[in-house]
Amino acid sequence: MKKIVVLMSLLIAGATMGFSQKFAYVNTDYILGRIPAYDAAQKQLDRFSEEWQKEIEGKRTEIEKIYKDYQAERVLLTEEMRTRREDEIMAKEKDLKDLQKKYFAPDGQLFKKRQELVKPIQDDVFNAVKDLATEGAYALIFDVAAGPTILFTDPKYDKSDDVLKKMGIQN
């Protein structure tokens, strides 16, 4: 709904400014998909993610084994021993949750790696779009990658390949 309101506002604003304004669109998914450095960064992020996920799964398996062992031996344990084992299991579960947060929380290592590897490429794309808009005197350049914010586009206004050329990447 917000996208429709924004689009309508932009169209109304464009109509009041006159018809001399130029508009264009780009598809950042298309652009990023054709940048080798972006693909390499994504693969590297996937490797980190898989490695960290395996580590988490290993710890989860270990906790499950400890818990099953505890369940099997519970009737034979004293109250003090049960409490100690339960505390041990809860501590390991807390450590597992902390590890998941460390790697995958919004401010975790995966996010930081993404910022380190992908953000510079995204900044280059943004700068190329900005340069293209300035040189072409475009009033607005839409990004159609984020979803159906534009219901119809004329391919002659797609400037995605021009952005790639600005960045020195031939399609």
Backbone as a printed PyTorch tensor [residue, N CA C, xyz], in Angstrom:
tensor([[[  0.8190,  -1.1810,   0.0000],
         [  0.0000,   0.0000,   0.0000],
         [  0.8690,   1.2520,   0.0000]],

        [[  1.9490,   1.2270,   0.8190],
         [  2.8390,   2.3840,   0.8670],
         [  3.4610,   2.6560,  -0.4940]],

        [[  3.8110,   1.5730,  -1.2060],
         [  4.4460,   1.7180,  -2.5070],
         [  3.5000,   2.3990,  -3.4920]],

        [[  2.2220,   2.0280,  -3.4190],
         [  1.2410,   2.6430,  -4.3150],
         [  1.0950,   4.1260,  -3.9980]],

        [[  1.0530,   4.4620,  -2.6970],
         [  0.9340,   5.8650,  -2.2900],
         [  2.1490,   6.6630,  -2.7510]],

        [[  3.3360,   6.0850,  -2.5770],
         [  4.5650,   6.7630,  -3.0170],
         [  4.5500,   6.9480,  -4.5300]],

        [[  4.1750,   5.8970,  -5.2500],
         [  4.1380,   5.9760,  -6.7060],
         [  3.1440,   7.0290,  -7.1660]],

        [[  1.9750,   7.0400,  -6.5600],
         [  0.9580,   8.0360,  -6.9290],
         [  1.4580,   9.4420,  -6.6240]],

        [[  2.1260,   9.6160,  -5.4800],
         [  2.6770,  10.9250,  -5.1250],
         [  3.7000,  11.3760,  -6.1560]],

        [[  4.5580,  10.4340,  -6.5680],
         [  5.5680,  10.7670,  -7.5590],
         [  4.9260,  11.1350,  -8.9030]],

        [[  3.9000,  10.3970,  -9.2760],
         [  3.2250,  10.6980, -10.5390],
         [  2.5320,  12.0570, -10.4950]],

        [[  1.8890,  12.3560,  -9.3780],
         [  1.2340,  13.6570,  -9.2260],
         [  2.2710,  14.7740,  -9.2370]],

        [[  3.3690,  14.5540,  -8.4980],
         [  4.4270,  15.5640,  -8.4720],
         [  4.9990,  15.7610,  -9.8750]],

        [[  5.1650,  14.6720, -10.6110],
         [  5.6830,  14.7650, -11.9790],
         [  4.7290,  15.5270, -12.8800]],

        [[  3.4500,  15.3090, -12.6880],
         [  2.4670,  16.0090, -13.5250],
         [  2.4590,  17.5000, -13.2320]],

        [[  2.6500,  17.8680, -11.9670],
         [  2.6400,  19.2890, -11.6250],
         [  3.9310,  19.9820, -12.0500]],

        [[  5.0140,  19.2270, -12.1770],
         [  6.2850,  19.8330, -12.5930],
         [  6.3120,  20.0810, -14.0990]],

        [[  5.4130,  19.4690, -14.7910],
         [  5.4200,  19.6270, -16.2440],
         [  5.9060,  18.3650, -16.8980]],

        [[  5.7790,  18.3090, -18.1770],
         [  6.1480,  17.0920, -18.8860],
         [  7.5880,  17.1090, -19.3680]],

        [[  8.3580,  18.1000, -18.9800],
         [  9.7340,  18.1740, -19.4370],
         [ 10.6820,  17.3150, -18.6070]],

        [[ 10.1980,  16.7240, -17.5150],
         [ 11.0410,  15.8930, -16.6750],
         [ 11.2880,  14.5500, -17.3390]],

        [[ 12.4910,  14.0250, -17.1500],
         [ 12.8360,  12.7260, -17.7080],
         [ 12.8610,  11.6910, -16.5920]],

        [[ 12.3310,  10.5070, -16.9040],
         [ 12.3030,   9.4140, -15.9530],
         [ 12.9710,   8.2020, -16.5850]],

        [[ 13.5350,   7.3640, -15.7420],
         [ 14.1460,   6.1220, -16.2170],
         [ 14.0300,   5.0990, -15.0960]],

        [[ 14.3630,   3.8830, -15.4090],
         [ 14.4010,   2.8680, -14.3670],
         [ 15.6040,   1.9680, -14.5750]],

        [[ 15.9970,   1.3380, -13.4890],
         [ 17.0670,   0.3420, -13.5190],
         [ 16.5960,  -0.8580, -12.7090]],

        [[ 17.2530,  -1.9600, -12.9170],
         [ 16.9830,  -3.1700, -12.1650],
         [ 18.2810,  -3.5520, -11.4640]],

        [[ 18.3680,  -3.2300, -10.1730],
         [ 19.6290,  -3.4790,  -9.4670],
         [ 19.9290,  -4.9770,  -9.3360]],

        [[ 18.9040,  -5.8260,  -9.3030],
         [ 19.1710,  -7.2730,  -9.2820],
         [ 19.8810,  -7.6940, -10.5690]],

        [[ 19.4140,  -7.1680, -11.6830],
         [ 20.0260,  -7.4480, -12.9860],
         [ 21.4720,  -6.9380, -13.0040]],

        [[ 21.6630,  -5.7280, -12.5270],
         [ 22.9970,  -5.1130, -12.5240],
         [ 23.9500,  -5.9120, -11.6390]],

        [[ 23.5320,  -6.1570, -10.3860],
         [ 24.3960,  -6.8730,  -9.4510],
         [ 24.6920,  -8.2910,  -9.9320]],

        [[ 23.7390,  -8.8950, -10.6060],
         [ 23.9410, -10.2500, -11.1220],
         [ 24.9780, -10.3350, -12.2180]],

        [[ 25.3500,  -9.2130, -12.7790],
         [ 26.3360,  -9.1920, -13.8560],
         [ 27.6850,  -8.6130, -13.4190]],

        [[ 27.8370,  -8.4040, -12.1390],
         [ 29.1030,  -7.9040, -11.6050],
         [ 29.8390,  -9.0810, -10.9660]],

        [[ 30.9690,  -9.4940, -11.5490],
         [ 31.6970, -10.6580, -11.0180],
         [ 32.0830, -10.5190,  -9.5460]],

        [[ 32.4570,  -9.3310,  -9.1040],
         [ 32.8500,  -9.1390,  -7.7080],
         [ 31.6680,  -9.3840,  -6.7690]],

        [[ 30.4820,  -9.0240,  -7.2100],
         [ 29.2940,  -9.2450,  -6.3890],
         [ 29.0170, -10.7390,  -6.2570]],

        [[ 29.1260, -11.4620,  -7.3590],
         [ 28.9240, -12.9040,  -7.3410],
         [ 29.9470, -13.5700,  -6.4180]],

        [[ 31.1940, -13.1450,  -6.4970],
         [ 32.2400, -13.7020,  -5.6360],
         [ 31.9540, -13.3930,  -4.1650]],

        [[ 31.4990, -12.1900,  -3.8800],
         [ 31.1700, -11.8070,  -2.5050],
         [ 30.0120, -12.6560,  -1.9810]],

        [[ 29.0010, -12.8740,  -2.8230],
         [ 27.8580, -13.6920,  -2.4120],
         [ 28.2990, -15.1240,  -2.1150]],

        [[ 29.1790, -15.6720,  -2.9440],
         [ 29.6720, -17.0340,  -2.7260],
         [ 30.4670, -17.1130,  -1.4220]],

        [[ 31.2570, -16.0830,  -1.1610],
         [ 32.0320, -16.0550,   0.0710],
         [ 31.0910, -15.9700,   1.2830]],

        [[ 30.0600, -15.1620,   1.2030],
         [ 29.0800, -15.0700,   2.2820],
         [ 28.3690, -16.4030,   2.4900]],

        [[ 28.0480, -17.0800,   1.3970],
         [ 27.4070, -18.3930,   1.4930],
         [ 28.3210, -19.3920,   2.2020]],

        [[ 29.6200, -19.3490,   1.8980],
         [ 30.5690, -20.2550,   2.5600],
         [ 30.6230, -19.9810,   4.0600]],

        [[ 30.6950, -18.6930,   4.4330],
         [ 30.7030, -18.3440,   5.8590],
         [ 29.4320, -18.8550,   6.5280]],

        [[ 28.3160, -18.6150,   5.8960],
         [ 27.0260, -19.0080,   6.4520],
         [ 26.9430, -20.5220,   6.6480]],

        [[ 27.3590, -21.2840,   5.6420],
         [ 27.3360, -22.7470,   5.7320],
         [ 28.2600, -23.2470,   6.8390]],

        [[ 29.4440, -22.6540,   6.9270],
         [ 30.4120, -23.0560,   7.9490],
         [ 29.8420, -22.8030,   9.3400]],

        [[ 29.2790, -21.6270,   9.5470],
         [ 28.7270, -21.2770,  10.8560],
         [ 27.5040, -22.1280,  11.1700]],

        [[ 26.6970, -22.4320,  10.1630],
         [ 25.5170, -23.2630,  10.3750],
         [ 25.9300, -24.6750,  10.7700]],

        [[ 26.9830, -25.2110,  10.1480],
         [ 27.4810, -26.5410,  10.5130],
         [ 27.9580, -26.5500,  11.9670]],

        [[ 28.6490, -25.4890,  12.3680],
         [ 29.1160, -25.3890,  13.7480],
         [ 27.9240, -25.4050,  14.7150]],

        [[ 26.8940, -24.6560,  14.3840],
         [ 25.7000, -24.5940,  15.2300],
         [ 25.0050, -25.9530,  15.2720]],

        [[ 24.8800, -26.6060,  14.1250],
         [ 24.2400, -27.9210,  14.0760],
         [ 25.0310, -28.9440,  14.8930]],

        [[ 26.3640, -28.8580,  14.8520],
         [ 27.2020, -29.7580,  15.6440],
         [ 26.9440, -29.5860,  17.1320]],

        [[ 26.8430, -28.3510,  17.5710],
         [ 26.5660, -28.0820,  18.9860],
         [ 25.1460, -28.5280,  19.3600]],

        [[ 24.1930, -28.3490,  18.4400],
         [ 22.8150, -28.7740,  18.7020],
         [ 22.7580, -30.2960,  18.8480]],

        [[ 23.4870, -31.0080,  18.0000],
         [ 23.5360, -32.4720,  18.0820],
         [ 24.1470, -32.9070,  19.4030]],

        [[ 25.1980, -32.2180,  19.8150],
         [ 25.8560, -32.5230,  21.0840],
         [ 24.8840, -32.3320,  22.2580]],

        [[ 24.1280, -31.2580,  22.2390],
         [ 23.1550, -30.9940,  23.3040],
         [ 22.0730, -32.0630,  23.3170]],

        [[ 21.5920, -32.4570,  22.1490],
         [ 20.5650, -33.4950,  22.0670],
         [ 21.0710, -34.8120,  22.6420]],

        [[ 22.3400, -35.1460,  22.3690],
         [ 22.9240, -36.3790,  22.9060],
         [ 23.0190, -36.3010,  24.4290]],

        [[ 23.4810, -35.1770,  24.9230],
         [ 23.5950, -35.0030,  26.3770],
         [ 22.2160, -35.1120,  27.0280]],

        [[ 21.2080, -34.5260,  26.3860],
         [ 19.8560, -34.5670,  26.9350],
         [ 19.3000, -35.9970,  26.9240]],

        [[ 19.5070, -36.7330,  25.8250],
         [ 19.0350, -38.1150,  25.7620],
         [ 19.7250, -38.9780,  26.8200]],

        [[ 21.0390, -38.7670,  26.9770],
         [ 21.7730, -39.5010,  28.0110],
         [ 21.2090, -39.1800,  29.3890]],

        [[ 20.9340, -37.9220,  29.6110],
         [ 20.3610, -37.4780,  30.8870],
         [ 19.0020, -38.1440,  31.1060]],

        [[ 18.1450, -38.1690,  30.0800],
         [ 16.8150, -38.7800,  30.2020],
         [ 16.9410, -40.2640,  30.5400]],

        [[ 17.9060, -40.9410,  29.9260],
         [ 18.0870, -42.3740,  30.1660],
         [ 18.6050, -42.6540,  31.5750]],

        [[ 19.4190, -41.7700,  32.1180],
         [ 20.0430, -41.9800,  33.4230],
         [ 19.3160, -41.2780,  34.5600]],

        [[ 18.3200, -40.5140,  34.2600],
         [ 17.6660, -39.6340,  35.2390],
         [ 17.1760, -40.3860,  36.4770]],

        [[ 16.5660, -41.5060,  36.2850],
         [ 16.0170, -42.2470,  37.4270],
         [ 17.1120, -42.7520,  38.3680]],

        [[ 18.3250, -42.8900,  37.8460],
         [ 19.4300, -43.3980,  38.6620],
         [ 20.2020, -42.2780,  39.3680]],

        [[ 19.9410, -41.0320,  39.0010],
         [ 20.7110, -39.9140,  39.5370],
         [ 20.0940, -39.3660,  40.8200]],

        [[ 20.9640, -38.8520,  41.6670],
         [ 20.4660, -38.1700,  42.8640],
         [ 19.9050, -36.8150,  42.4580]],

        [[ 19.1810, -36.1880,  43.3580],
         [ 18.5940, -34.8670,  43.0750],
         [ 19.6920, -33.8600,  42.7230]],

        [[ 20.7740, -33.8910,  43.4410],
         [ 21.8910, -32.9660,  43.1910],
         [ 22.5040, -33.2140,  41.8040]],

        [[ 22.6710, -34.4700,  41.4470],
         [ 23.2410, -34.8130,  40.1460],
         [ 22.2920, -34.4020,  39.0180]],

        [[ 20.9780, -34.6070,  39.2240],
         [ 19.9990, -34.1830,  38.2110],
         [ 20.0720, -32.6680,  38.0130]],

        [[ 20.1040, -31.9460,  39.1050],
         [ 20.1630, -30.4830,  39.0250],
         [ 21.4160, -30.0390,  38.2840]],

        [[ 22.5420, -30.6600,  38.6090],
         [ 23.8040, -30.3030,  37.9620],
         [ 23.7450, -30.5850,  36.4540]],

        [[ 23.1990, -31.7400,  36.0730],
         [ 23.0930, -32.0950,  34.6530],
         [ 22.1210, -31.1690,  33.9320]],

        [[ 21.0060, -30.8260,  34.5640],
         [ 20.0390, -29.9070,  33.9640],
         [ 20.6650, -28.5300,  33.7620]],

        [[ 21.4250, -28.0830,  34.7540],
         [ 22.1190, -26.7940,  34.6350],
         [ 23.1260, -26.8210,  33.4980]],

        [[ 23.8260, -27.9570,  33.3710],
         [ 24.8000, -28.1180,  32.2850],
         [ 24.1040, -28.0380,  30.9210]],

        [[ 22.9660, -28.7180,  30.7960],
         [ 22.2190, -28.6910,  29.5320],
         [ 21.7270, -27.2780,  29.2330]],

        [[ 21.1820, -26.6100,  30.2300],
         [ 20.6820, -25.2440,  30.0180],
         [ 21.8170, -24.2910,  29.6510]],

        [[ 22.9840, -24.4700,  30.2670],
         [ 24.1280, -23.6190,  29.9390],
         [ 24.5600, -23.8360,  28.4900]],

        [[ 24.5620, -25.0970,  28.0610],
         [ 24.9340, -25.3900,  26.6710],
         [ 23.9030, -24.8200,  25.6890]],

        [[ 22.6220, -24.8840,  26.0500],
         [ 21.5860, -24.2980,  25.1950],
         [ 21.7440, -22.7800,  25.1090]],

        [[ 22.0920, -22.1590,  26.2250],
         [ 22.3230, -20.7130,  26.2260],
         [ 23.5280, -20.3670,  25.3440]],

        [[ 24.5870, -21.1620,  25.4580],
         [ 25.7710, -20.9470,  24.6170],
         [ 25.4180, -21.0790,  23.1380]],

        [[ 24.5550, -22.0550,  22.8140],
         [ 24.1240, -22.2450,  21.4290],
         [ 23.3640, -21.0200,  20.9340]],

        [[ 22.4530, -20.5150,  21.7290],
         [ 21.6940, -19.3170,  21.3410],
         [ 22.6250, -18.1130,  21.1700]],

        [[ 23.5980, -17.9960,  22.0680],
         [ 24.5660, -16.8960,  21.9570],
         [ 25.3840, -17.0170,  20.6810]],

        [[ 25.7480, -18.2330,  20.3190],
         [ 26.5130, -18.4610,  19.0910],
         [ 25.6710, -18.1080,  17.8630]],

        [[ 24.4010, -18.4920,  17.8720],
         [ 23.5170, -18.1360,  16.7670],
         [ 23.4100, -16.6210,  16.6310]],

        [[ 23.2780, -15.9350,  17.7420],
         [ 23.2040, -14.4730,  17.7030],
         [ 24.5130, -13.8840,  17.1850]],

        [[ 25.6210, -14.4400,  17.6470],
         [ 26.9330, -13.9430,  17.2280],
         [ 27.0770, -13.9820,  15.7110]],

        [[ 26.5960, -15.0580,  15.1050],
         [ 26.7500, -15.2140,  13.6630],
         [ 25.6160, -14.6000,  12.8470]],

        [[ 24.3690, -14.7980,  13.2910],
         [ 23.2290, -14.5000,  12.4180],
         [ 22.2930, -13.3950,  12.9010]],

        [[ 22.5720, -12.7590,  14.0000],
         [ 21.7260, -11.6430,  14.4710],
         [ 21.8810, -10.4520,  13.5200]],

        [[ 20.9550,  -9.4930,  13.5810],
         [ 21.0480,  -8.3270,  12.6960],
         [ 22.3840,  -7.5850,  12.7900]],

        [[ 23.0570,  -7.6690,  13.9120],
         [ 24.3710,  -7.0330,  14.0360],
         [ 25.4770,  -8.0830,  14.1710]],

        [[ 25.2030,  -9.2930,  13.7070],
         [ 26.1520, -10.3960,  13.8330],
         [ 27.2270, -10.3930,  12.7600]],

        [[ 28.0320, -11.4330,  12.8010],
         [ 29.1750, -11.5150,  11.8930],
         [ 28.7630, -11.6220,  10.4230]],

        [[ 27.6550, -12.2920,  10.1300],
         [ 27.2170, -12.3890,   8.7340],
         [ 26.8460, -11.0080,   8.2050]],

        [[ 26.1490, -10.2290,   9.0050],
         [ 25.7880,  -8.8690,   8.6030],
         [ 27.0460,  -8.0250,   8.3930]],

        [[ 27.9950,  -8.1500,   9.3030],
         [ 29.2380,  -7.3730,   9.1900],
         [ 30.0320,  -7.7830,   7.9420]],

        [[ 30.0660,  -9.0830,   7.6650],
         [ 30.7550,  -9.5500,   6.4590],
         [ 30.0470,  -9.0360,   5.2110]],

        [[ 28.7190,  -9.0340,   5.2380],
         [ 27.9470,  -8.5220,   4.0970],
         [ 28.2780,  -7.0400,   3.8850]],

        [[ 28.3440,  -6.2800,   4.9630],
         [ 28.6950,  -4.8630,   4.8640],
         [ 30.0910,  -4.6950,   4.2670]],

        [[ 31.0010,  -5.5360,   4.6980],
         [ 32.3930,  -5.4620,   4.2440],
         [ 32.5340,  -5.8390,   2.7710]],

        [[ 31.8130,  -6.8790,   2.3420],
         [ 32.0040,  -7.4130,   0.9950],
         [ 31.0430,  -6.8290,  -0.0460]],

        [[ 29.7940,  -6.6040,   0.3160],
         [ 28.7700,  -6.2330,  -0.6620],
         [ 28.5200,  -4.7370,  -0.7220]],

        [[ 28.5650,  -4.0550,   0.4080],
         [ 28.2290,  -2.6300,   0.4320],
         [ 29.0900,  -1.7890,  -0.5170]],

        [[ 30.3940,  -2.0130,  -0.6020],
         [ 31.1780,  -1.2230,  -1.5640],
         [ 30.7000,  -1.3960,  -3.0160]],

        [[ 30.2640,  -2.5910,  -3.3650],
         [ 29.7590,  -2.8350,  -4.7190],
         [ 28.4370,  -2.1100,  -4.9090]],

        [[ 27.5710,  -2.1890,  -3.9090],
         [ 26.2920,  -1.4790,  -3.9880],
         [ 26.5080,   0.0330,  -4.0690]],

        [[ 27.4980,   0.5270,  -3.3490],
         [ 27.8210,   1.9590,  -3.4190],
         [ 28.2940,   2.3460,  -4.8160]],

        [[ 29.0900,   1.4740,  -5.4570],
         [ 29.5400,   1.7430,  -6.8270],
         [ 28.3460,   1.8200,  -7.7860]],

        [[ 27.3850,   0.9050,  -7.6090],
         [ 26.1840,   0.9150,  -8.4510],
         [ 25.4190,   2.2120,  -8.2160]],

        [[ 25.2310,   2.5820,  -6.9710],
         [ 24.5090,   3.8120,  -6.6590],
         [ 25.2000,   5.0240,  -7.2830]],

        [[ 26.5200,   5.0770,  -7.1710],
         [ 27.2560,   6.2100,  -7.7470],
         [ 27.1300,   6.2450,  -9.2680]],

        [[ 27.1530,   5.0700,  -9.9090],
         [ 26.9860,   5.0270, -11.3600],
         [ 25.5820,   5.4900, -11.7550]],

        [[ 24.5690,   5.1000, -10.9720],
         [ 23.1950,   5.5490, -11.2380],
         [ 23.1060,   7.0570, -11.0590]],

        [[ 23.7170,   7.5570, -10.0070],
         [ 23.6990,   8.9990,  -9.7450],
         [ 24.3750,   9.7650, -10.8840]],

        [[ 25.5170,   9.2710, -11.3480],
         [ 26.2100,   9.9060, -12.4770],
         [ 25.3510,   9.8770, -13.7380]],

        [[ 24.7320,   8.7360, -13.9970],
         [ 23.8610,   8.5940, -15.1560],
         [ 22.6910,   9.5750, -15.0720]],

        [[ 22.1070,   9.7080, -13.8910],
         [ 20.9790,  10.6280, -13.7050],
         [ 21.4130,  12.0700, -13.9400]],

        [[ 22.5840,  12.4160, -13.4670],
         [ 23.0860,  13.7790, -13.6450],
         [ 23.3800,  14.0590, -15.1070]],

        [[ 24.1070,  13.1420, -15.7490],
         [ 24.4640,  13.3370, -17.1570],
         [ 23.2430,  13.3200, -18.0760]],

        [[ 22.2780,  12.4820, -17.7720],
         [ 21.0970,  12.3630, -18.6250],
         [ 19.9780,  13.2950, -18.2350]],

        [[ 20.1820,  14.0940, -17.1920],
         [ 19.1790,  15.0370, -16.6960],
         [ 17.8660,  14.3360, -16.3650]],

        [[ 17.9700,  13.1760, -15.7060],
         [ 16.7770,  12.4510, -15.2970],
         [ 16.2770,  13.0100, -13.9740]],

        [[ 14.9780,  13.2190, -13.8860],
         [ 14.3820,  13.7020, -12.6410],
         [ 14.2920,  12.5560, -11.6350]],

        [[ 13.9520,  11.3980, -12.0980],
         [ 13.8120,  10.2220, -11.2370],
         [ 14.3220,   8.9970, -11.9700]],

        [[ 14.9480,   8.1260, -11.1970],
         [ 15.3010,   6.8110, -11.7190],
         [ 14.7680,   5.8000, -10.7110]],

        [[ 13.8780,   4.9630, -11.1560],
         [ 13.2700,   3.9600, -10.3050],
         [ 14.0810,   2.6800, -10.3120]],

        [[ 14.0130,   1.9450,  -9.2110],
         [ 14.6020,   0.6190,  -9.1490],
         [ 13.4520,  -0.3800,  -9.1630]],

        [[ 13.3780,  -1.1820, -10.1910],
         [ 12.2880,  -2.1410, -10.3180],
         [ 12.6150,  -3.4850,  -9.6780]],

        [[ 13.7860,  -3.6170,  -9.0800],
         [ 14.1880,  -4.8900,  -8.4900],
         [ 13.4450,  -5.1900,  -7.1890]],

        [[ 13.0100,  -4.1830,  -6.4880],
         [ 12.4140,  -4.3730,  -5.1630],
         [ 10.9910,  -4.9040,  -5.2070]],

        [[ 10.4090,  -5.0270,  -6.3620],
         [  9.0520,  -5.5440,  -6.4440],
         [  8.2190,  -4.7330,  -7.4050]],

        [[  6.9530,  -5.0370,  -7.4400],
         [  6.0770,  -4.3810,  -8.4280],
         [  5.6690,  -2.9670,  -8.0280]],

        [[  6.6420,  -2.0700,  -7.9220],
         [  6.3010,  -0.6880,  -7.5940],
         [  5.8770,   0.0700,  -8.8320]],

        [[  6.1970,  -0.4550,  -9.9880],
         [  5.7810,   0.1440, -11.2470],
         [  5.0210,  -0.9380, -12.0090]],

        [[  3.8360,  -0.6240, -12.4290],
         [  3.0150,  -1.6340, -13.0850],
         [  3.3910,  -1.8360, -14.5380]],

        [[  3.9130,  -0.8270, -15.1910],
         [  4.3050,  -0.9410, -16.5910],
         [  5.5540,  -0.1070, -16.8170]],

        [[  6.4720,  -0.6570, -17.5860],
         [  7.6680,   0.0910, -17.9540],
         [  7.9490,  -0.1420, -19.4270]],

        [[  8.4150,   0.8720, -20.0670],
         [  8.8150,   0.7730, -21.4640],
         [ 10.3020,   0.4280, -21.4700]],

        [[ 10.6970,  -0.6800, -22.0810],
         [ 12.0970,  -1.0990, -22.0660],
         [ 13.0780,  -0.0360, -22.5630]],

        [[ 12.6130,   0.9120, -23.3720],
         [ 13.5500,   1.9280, -23.8590],
         [ 14.0400,   2.8330, -22.7310]],

        [[ 13.3600,   2.8290, -21.5850],
         [ 13.7890,   3.6400, -20.4470],
         [ 14.6300,   2.8580, -19.4440]],

        [[ 14.8770,   1.5920, -19.7010],
         [ 15.6950,   0.7730, -18.8100],
         [ 17.1620,   1.1550, -19.0010]],

        [[ 17.7620,   1.6570, -17.9540],
         [ 19.1490,   2.1290, -18.0240],
         [ 20.1200,   1.1990, -17.2960]],

        [[ 19.6900,  -0.0320, -17.0260],
         [ 20.5360,  -0.9770, -16.3010],
         [ 21.8490,  -1.2440, -17.0290]],

        [[ 21.7910,  -1.4650, -18.3510],
         [ 23.0190,  -1.7180, -19.1080],
         [ 23.9230,  -0.4870, -19.1270]],

        [[ 23.3320,   0.7060, -19.1290],
         [ 24.1370,   1.9300, -19.0790],
         [ 24.8980,   2.0380, -17.7600]],

        [[ 24.2580,   1.6050, -16.6660],
         [ 24.9380,   1.6090, -15.3700],
         [ 26.1140,   0.6470, -15.4070]],

        [[ 25.9150,  -0.5410, -15.9770],
         [ 27.0170,  -1.5010, -16.0880],
         [ 28.1620,  -0.9190, -16.9160]],

        [[ 27.8440,  -0.2520, -18.0220],
         [ 28.8820,   0.3720, -18.8560],
         [ 29.6410,   1.4270, -18.0720]],

        [[ 28.9170,   2.2210, -17.2770],
         [ 29.5530,   3.2630, -16.4460],
         [ 30.5580,   2.6460, -15.4890]],

        [[ 30.2340,   1.4190, -15.0610],
         [ 31.1040,   0.7350, -14.1090],
         [ 32.2190,  -0.0340, -14.8180]],

        [[ 32.2290,   0.0080, -16.1540],
         [ 33.2740,  -0.6760, -16.9140],
         [ 33.0020,  -2.1580, -17.0950]],

        [[ 31.7410,  -2.5700, -16.9740],
         [ 31.3790,  -3.9680, -17.1430],
         [ 30.5550,  -4.1030, -18.4090]],

        [[ 31.0420,  -4.9310, -19.3220],
         [ 30.3330,  -5.1530, -20.5700],
         [ 29.4040,  -6.3390, -20.4130]],

        [[ 28.1910,  -6.2040, -20.8970],
         [ 27.2220,  -7.2890, -20.7840],
         [ 27.3920,  -8.2560, -21.9460]]])
